[in-house]
Amino acid sequence: MTDNAPLGTFEEQVMLAVLRTEEEAYGMNVRRELERVTGRDVAIGAVYATLDRLEAKGLVTSTRSGAGAASRRLFAVTALGARGLAESRTMRERLWEGVDLRPLLSLPGA
């Protein structure tokens, strides 16, 4: 993934939700996991648009399960996607090295 742009925050969150939901990583379940973990409302359209973009980049794959109306598009993170997540995590950890928020969090009236 080193030759591609770093993952965006929402892309990273969607991919982590795919990993967390495992064999049940279909769009609505990914959305629910994001909302549960982040405590924020997430538009299903944003989830699907991000999943489509990640699939176009080769970071996730999708397959169809079931048939007809019960068919679901299930997503999985690829090896390239896993490398992208690892690089994103490493970059974020490097950025946090040496950062001390305590002085800012102990403001008067906090």
Protein Blocks (a to p, Z undefined) as FASTA:
>chain_A
ZZpccddfklmmmmmmmmmnmmmlcfklmmmmmmmmnopacdfklmmmmmmmmmmnopac
cddedehjllccdddddfklmmmmmmmmmmmmmmmgopafklmmmgghZZ
